[in-house]
Amino acid sequence: MPGLFIDVKVDPEVAKDAGIAAKLEEVCPVGIFVAAASGVEIDEQNLDECVLCDLCIEAAPKNGVRVIKLYES
């Protein structure tokens, strides 16, 4: 379930990588990403806290993470 303003999509292959999951959890200033044994999970309660810093996009492989602004068409 996406947030009211923001949704975050992680490529399924990227989501399974524990190393990238840990990196995403580390760089996100608002705790959207949670590193789990199975890879990255999204804390949906924090989605609308996103500050659009793009740190997650920079930390993941190209096109591995997408931040979707639901208020734009």
Buried (B, 14 or more C-beta within 10 A) or exposed (E): EBBEBBBBBBBEEBBEBEEBBBBBBEBBEEEBBBBEEEBBBBBEEBBBBBEEEEBBBEBBEEEBBEBEEEEEE
